[in-house]
Amino acid sequence: MTAKSATSRASKTSRKAAMRKVAAVRKPSAAKSKTGKLPEWNLADLYSGIDAPEVARDLQQMDADCVAFEADYKGKLADGVARDDGGRWLAEAVRRYEAIDDLAGRLGSYAGLVHAGDSVDPVISKFYGDVSERLTAASLHLLFFALELNRIEDAVIERAMQTPELAHYRPWIEDLRKDKPYQLEDRVEQLFHEKSQSGYAAWNRLFDQTISGLRFKVGTKALAIEPTLNLLQDRAPEKRKAAAQALAKTFKDNERTFALVTNTLAKDKEISDRWRGFQDVADSRHLNNRVEREVVDALVGSVRAAYPRLSHRYYNLKAGWFKKKKLAHWDRNAPLPFAAAGTIAWPEAQKMVLTAYRGFSAEMADIAERFFTDRWIDAPVRPGKVPGAFSHPTTPSAHPYVLMNYQGKPRDVMTLAHELGHGVHQVLAAKNGALMAPTPLTLAETASVFGEMLTFKRLLSQTKNAKQRQALLAGKVEDMINTVVRQIAFYSFERAVHTERKNGELTAERIGQIWLSVQGESLGPAIDIRPGYENFWMYIPHFIHSPFYVYAYAFGDCLVNSLYAVYENAAEGFAERYLAMLAAGGTKHYSELLKPFELDARDPKFWDGGLSVIAGMIDELEAMG
């Protein structure tokens, strides 16, 4: 269990009632709506409940394993690897380390998933906090391993990796050694790691609990954030406006808290980056993603240069469809006037996605189907449940879980296709083990966006009505703009905030000014940004949990556009090559994985090719009138 994985995995009722609520073997909600009965996940594949004896047993086992590992190996790696059988000796140590990582992943994932299902219940919050603290404390005994391993000379490690047993772990070891220039002295690393629980992890938790507990007054109802955001896609303009105003008011009322969280986390990151020797505010993210800074800079430059022919042009078109010169910011995601009304029931959404997946690959569809049959999905909107959607890989000895807040919108169907893309990827990569299954974010988002594209293309091919085809195409363009343009604007916002924070705290007003600047640049003149929008940065979880994560979405979307073009022109065997790419997990660099498709993200023209796909769709929409 690396320090990184230990912290990242640990992603008014009576105690008895709370136990019933979070027990993993939970009966699906009986509540029905236009969406049909929505599934709730069964977490029993991890643990049967937060008070299950297996949780206490595994925590004790993890503590004992970590202490024993430290006793057996600390201070001995250099001499051990130099032995005649050093490769086999180190391979056994890595196997033990990996087993601990898998167990910690099971515990941390369960606590995180339970907390995601209800982040405001005090009993659940205590459980989540206690498990996170135990994980951090136990993993302190493992910190030495990566540090000592990276101090061994390259020639000695290379000789040891000639042993087949250790050669299996070559990708992980080589990845680990990329962190070598940024490692600190052992006791400083220990302090950073131990203080994380009272540092950035605590601020992350405060954000989650605050955002889940907020209520937004829309008419006579006090809504949580997810249904309020959903109203921005409502057909009734007055509801969209009311939702935007409610969001603005509640955000304004809580601006000091969100500004404090943002300032504190930006300062915390600046301290860490400075001590480790990172030059740029985003360099630690690039290292974590195993992507070169110049590649990301080329992506960002290409997208920003394309704003006028993408988002500016599309929103001008959309304003015209609404017979307006400009759209208020709350109408940016409004349903198109010629789009079909109605709610897409859950069984229909399931069928849409699985049919699209099966048209590409039976194996891919079979894996995705397990998420439905084995209850690996939690779909309903509930009080206290975290907003948004994710697919959590948990740990290779278990399986992923998908969280959604499904409300029957077409975009929800695409979200389902997106998260199942992640899920399929995580299932396929699990065979690489706990150390090498995780995939850098840049490629992780490729699988999810490819799943969306498959679903969209399938629906488009089945839509014969001209107006509905136009609506479907426009919806996809909006999604791509949200994935590419919006996320690069987010990245620009983060860069500005983190850079300016080095000179002192930023007021909520100043953060809002930066937000309006990047949003105005990306949205263009056809979007009328009204008062209140300056605080809409406050609810974006990626800014809090994963600084600079957001460019991975644009990376994945542009990459998929190029990848899909290869698929449409490919002879037999594309699906097999694609699934092999996913199954590689973290064992290969993204550039190596793209070679079979003759794609090179380091080529400056590569990104323009992906963006031209979006521009081409807008051309088609303009031609439709």
N, C-alpha and C positions, 0 to 999 in steps of 0.2 A: 504494500500500500504506500504509494508515494505521498508526500505532503500535499501535492496538488490534488490527487484523487480523494484523499481523506476529507478534504474540506469541500471539494466540489460535489461529492456524492451526498454528503451529509445535509444535492439539490431538496354558564349559570345553571350547568346541569350537574347532577350528582356524578361521582366517579363511576358508579354502576351504569348509569344511563350513557355516559360517554363511552364506556367500553362496548356497549351494545351498538353505539353509533359507528365506531371505528373497527369493529370486528371485521376481519377480512372476508369471512364467509357471510356476506350480506345479501339479503333478499333484494332483488331488483325493485326499484321504486314502482309503486302501483299507479303513481300519477300518470295520467295520459293527457296529451294535448294534440294539436294538429300534427305534431312531429311523430306521433305514435309513442309507444313505450320505449324509453331510452335506456340503454344498458348502463349498469354501474359495475366497476371492475371488482374482480375477486382477487384480493391480495393474499389469499391463503397459500398461494404458491411460494410466498416469502415467509409469512408468519400468520397465525390464525387470529391474532389480536395484539394490542399493545401490551397486554398483561400476560401474554402467552409465556409459559416457562422456557420455551425454546429461545426467546429473546434474551432472557437473563443468562441462559446457558451459553449462548453464542458470544455474548459480551465478555463473559468470563474466559471462554476459550480464546477469544481474540487477545485479551490482556495477557494470558499465559503464553500464547504463541509469540507475541511481540517481545516479551521479556526474554523468552528462551532464544529467540532469533538474535537478539542483541548480545546475549551472553556467548553464543556460539561463534559469532562472526565479527563483532566490533573490534577494530584494531588488528584484524587478522587477514584482511582481504589481499593486501599486497603480497604477503608471504605465501598465502594459500594459492593464489593464481600463478605464482612463480614456480610452484612445485611441478614435478613431471606430469602429474595427473591434474594440473590446475584447471583445465577446461571442464573436466567432469565434476571436480569439487565445486567450482563456481556455478555450474549448471544446477547442481543440487540446491545451492543457496538461493538461486533465482526461482527455482520451483517452489521452495518454501515461502519465499516472498510473495510470489504470485498467488499461492493458496490463501495467504493472509489477506491479500488485496481483494480476492473474491469474497471472502467472508465479510470483510468490512463493507464491500459494495452491497452485499445483501442487507446488512443492518442499516446502512446509511440510506439506501434506496427505499426501504420500507418506511423508515421514519419520515423521509422527505415526501413520499407519496401520500401517506396518511395526513401529513400536514398540508399538502396541496389540496386535499379533499375538504379540509376545514381548518383554515389557518387562524381562526379567531377563537376556537374552543380552548379554554385555559389548560385542560388536562392534556389535550393533544399537543399544545404548544410546549408544555413542560416535558412531555415525552420526547418531542423532537429536539429540544434543547439539551436534554440529558444525554440522549444517544450521540448527538453531535459532539458534546464535550468528551464523552468516553472515547469516541473515535479519534479525536485530536490527541487526547492524553496517551492512548495506546500507540498511536503512530509516531509519537516522539521517539520511541525505542527503535524506530526504523530509519530515522532521518540520516543516520550515519552511512547507510548502505549506498545510496546514490552518490553521496559526497566522496566516500572512500573509493568507490568504483571509478569515479571520474578523475581521481588523482593517479591512478595506475597509468603507466606510460603506454602510448598507443601500440608500440611494438609488442609489448607483453600481452596486452588484451588481444591483439590480432593473432598472436601465436595460440592463445587459449581458445579462440573461436574456431580454430581448425578442428577442434574436437566436435563431432556431430551433435552431441548433447547441448553444447553451448551455442553452436552455430544456429540452432533453432531460434535462439533469442537474439541473433545478430541485429535485426531491425530495431528491437527495443533498446539494445545497448548503444547502437549508433545514434538513435534518437536522443537518448539520455545524454550522450556526450556533447550534443549540440548546446546543452545548457551549461556546460563547463565554464565558459568565460564569465558567466553571471552568478556563479555560486559564491557564497560567502563562508566565512569561518564557521565551524560547526556550532559554536554556542550562539552566534548571531542567527543562524538558520533556525536553531531550536527556539530562540526567543520570538522570531517572526512567526513561526508556526504556532507556538503556544498562545501568543497574543492574538491570533486571528479570531479566536472565539469571543474575545471582548472588543475586537476591532471590527474589521470589515464584515465578518459573519454576523455579528450582532446588528450592524446597520442594515444589512440585507434583510434580516428577520424583521426589524422595525418597519422597513418599507413594505414588506409583504403583509404584515398585520395591519398597518395603517391603510393601505390601498384596499384590502379586503373589507375593512370595517367602515369605510366611507359610505355615506348614503347621499343620493342626489335627488332633490325634490323636483319631480316632473309632474306638473298638474297636482293631483292630490296624493300621488304615490311617492314613497321614498325608496328609490331603487339602488341596488348595488351597481358597481361600475360596469359589469359585463352587459346586463340588459340596457343600461343607459347608453353605452357605446353602440349597442345594436340598433337603437332608435335612430342613429345617424344614417341608417340604411332603410328607414321606414318610408313608405310611399307618401305619407302625409307630410307636406312641407312644414306645417306648424309643429308637428312632433319632432322633426329634425332640429328645428330652431330651438324648441323648448329643451331638448336634450343637451344641445350645445351650450345653452345658457346655464343649465343646471350644472353641467360639468365645470364651466368657467367659474361659477359662484363657489362651489365646494372646493375646487382647486385653490381659488383665491383665499378662502378661509383657512386653508392648510398650507399656504405657501412657505411659511417659516420652517415648518417641519421638513418639507421636501427640499428646500434650499439647504438646510443644515445637513440632511443626508447626502445630498449631491456634493456639497463642499467638503464634507468629512471624507467621503470615499475618494474623491479626486485627490485630496491631500495625502491620504493613506497610500494611494497608488504612486504619487509623486515621490514619497519617502522611499518606498520599496524600489522604484525604478532608479532613483539616485544612488542608493546603496549598491544596487546590482550593476550599475554602469550602463543602463539602457540610454541611448541618445535621444530617441524620439518618443513621444508620448504613447505611440501605438506599437513600438518595437516588441514589447513583451507579448502582445497578442499575435504579432506576425510570427514570432518564434514558436509560440504555442500552436499556431496553425501550420507551422512548417512551410510558410510561404514567404518569398522574398519581398522586402519593402518596395522595391521598384516595380514588382508585378502589381501590387495593390495600388501604388501611385498611378500606374498606367490605367488601371481599371477606373479609379476615381476620376482621373483627368478625362477619360473617354466619355464617361457618363455625364459629367458636368457640362462638357462641350455639347452633348446631345440633348440637354434639357429643352432647347427651343424646338427641335424636330420631334420630340417625344411628348413630354408632359404639357408643355405650353400649347402645342398644336392640338393635343387630344382634348384638353380642358376647354379650348376655344370651340372645338366641335361640340362638346357636351353642352356648353352654354347655349349654343345654337339650337340643339335638340329641345332645350327647355324654353326656347324663344326669349333668351336673355343675352345681354352683352357680357355680363359677368355672373358667376355663381358665388353665393356666399360660401364661406369655408365649410359650413355645416352641410352644404349640398354636394360636396366633392364626391362622396360615395353614394349619392342618391340613386335609387333604382331608375333606370331609363324609362321614359314615358311609354315607350313601345315594347318594354319587356313584359313577359308573362307574369301575372300576379300569382299569388298562392304560395303555400308552404310545401317544401319537399319533405315528405315523411321519412323517417329513419330507414325503413326497409327499402325504400326507393333509392336513397343515397347509397346504402350498402350495395345494392344491385348495380348502380351506375359505376361505382369505383371498381368492384370486383370484375365486372364484365370488361371494363377497359384494361385492367391488369391482365385478365386471361387472354385477351386479344393479342397481348404482347408476349406473355410467357405463362404457361400453366404452372410452373414452379413458383413464380412470383405471386400468382393469384392464390395458390394453395397456402402459402405462408401468410398472406394477408387475411385469408378467410379464418385462420385460427384466432385472430384478434376478436372476431365476432363470436365464434363457437365456444371459445374457451374463456370468454369474458375478460379480455385484456384491455377493454376500453371503458372509460368513464365519461359519459356524454352529457348528462343533464346539467343545467344551471342550478346551483344551490347556494343558499346564503353561506358566506364564509369560504366558499371554494375559490381558488385563485383564478383570475381571469386568463383568457388566452387559450393556448393549446400547446402540447408538447408530446413527444414520444421519449420516454425515459428508458435507456437500455438496461437498467438495473445492473446485472452481473451475468457473465456467461453461463453460470450454473443454473440460472433461472431463465427469464425471457423479458422482453420489453413490455411496458404498459403505455397506453395512449390516454391523455387527458384532453377533453374538448369541452366547450360550452355550446352545444349544438342547439340552434334555434330555427333550423329549417330554411335558411337563406341559401341561394346558389353558392355564395362564397363559403358557406359552411361545408358544402359538398367538396369544394376544392381544398378546404382545410383538412377534411378527412382523407382525401387522396394524398395530400402533402404529408400528414403525420404517418400514414401507413407506408409511404415511401421510406421514411426514417425507420419505421418498425421492421420492414423487410430487410433493409440494410443492416440493422442491428442484429437480427436473427442470423443472417448469412455470415456476418463478421465474427460472431460469438465463438466459432471454432478456433479462432486464433488465441483464445485465452484472455484472462483479465488484463494482461499487460499490453497485448497487441491487438485486441478487438477495437478499442476506441479509434475513431477516425477524426482527423483534423476537420474543423468546422467547414472549411472551404469545400471539401468533398462530401461531407455529411449533408450539406444543403443541396448537393447535386441530386442525390437519390430522391429527396422529397420533392424537388421542383420537377424532376422527370416524371414522378407519379402524377403530379398535377397536369403536366402536359399530355400524358397518355389519356387522362380522363377528359380533358378539354377536347382533344382531337377526336375522340370517340363520339362525344356529344355533338360536335360540329358536323361530323359526317352523317349523323342521323337526323339532323335538323334541315328540313326542306323549306319551311316557311321563311320568306326573305327577311321579314322584320325580326323574327325570332333568331335567325342566323346573325343578323346585325347586332342584336342584343347580346348574343353569346360571344361574338367577336369583341364587342366593346367591353364586356365584362372581363374577358381575358386580358385585354389591353390594360384595363384598370388594375387588375391584379399584378401584371408585370410592372406597371409604373410604381405600384406600392412596393413591389419586391426590389426593383432596381433603383429608380429615381428617389423614392422616399428613403430607402435605407442608406443610400449614399449621402443624402441630405442629413440624415441622422448622424452618419459618420463625420461629416463636416462640422455638425453641431458639437459632437463630443470633442473633436480635435480643438475647437475654439475654446470650449469650457475648460478642458484640462490644461491647455496652454496658458490661458489667462489666469487660472487658479494659482499658478506658480508665483504670481505677483500679489496674492492676497485673496481673501474671500470675495465671492460674488454674491450680490444681493439677488433675491428672487426677480427683481425688476431687471437687473442686468442679464441674468440667464434668459429671461423672456425676450429681451432685445436681440440676443444672439439667435434665439429660436426663430423669431420673426424674420430675421435677416436671411437665414438659410432656407426657411420655408418659402419666403417670397421669391428667392432666386429659383428654387426648384419647381414651384407650382406655376409661376408665370402670371401674366397680367389678367388672364381670364378668371382667376380665383380672387374674390374680394375677401381679404382677411379682415374680419370684424373684431372689435374689442372683445377680449376674453380669451382669444386664441393664444395669446402670449404665454399662457400657463399650461398649454397642452403637452409640454415636455414632461410633465410631472408623473404621468402614469406609465411611461415606457419602461418595462422591467429590465430590458437589456442594458440600459445605461447603468443600472444598479448592480445587476448580477454578473454581467459579462461585458465590461468596457470594451468598446471597439469590435464587438461580435458582429455588428450589423452588416459590415461589408461582405460577410460570408454569403448573405442572401443574394446580393447582386452578383457576386462571383459565381454562385451556383446557377442563377437564372441565365446569365450570359453563356455560361458553359453548357447548360442544357440546350439552349437554342442551337449552339453549334453541334452538340452531340445528337440532337434530334434530326438535324439536317443530314448527318452521317447515316442515321437509322433509316430515314426515308429513301436514301439512295443506296443503301447497303444490299449486298447479296445475302445469302443465308449466313447465319451464325452471329448476327449482331447481339441478339438476346443473350446468348451464351457468353459472349465477351463482356457484355454489360454486367451480368450477374457475377462473373469472375472478378470484375473490378470491385464490386461491392463486397464480395467475399474476402477480398484481400485485407479489409479493415485498415489497420494502421501499419501494415507490414511493408508498404511501399510509398514512396514520395508521389505526390499527385502527378508530377510530370511523367513519371514512369508508368503510372496507371493510364494516362491518356495516350501513350504511344500507340497502342493497338488501334486507336481511332484516328491516328495521324493528326492529333490536335496538340498545339503548343501554346499554353497561356502566357509564355514569355514573349511571344511575338506581339508587338504593339497593335498589329492589325486584327489580332484575334478578337479583342473586345468589340471593335467596330462591327465585326461580322455578327456577333450576338445581338448587338443593339439594332442592327439593320433589320432583324426579324421583327422587332417591335415596330419600327418605323414602317415596315412593309404592311403590317396589319392596319396601321393608321391610314396608310395610303388607300387600302381597300375600303376602310370606313368612309373616307372622304369621297371615294368614287360612288358609294351607295347613296350619298346625299343625306 
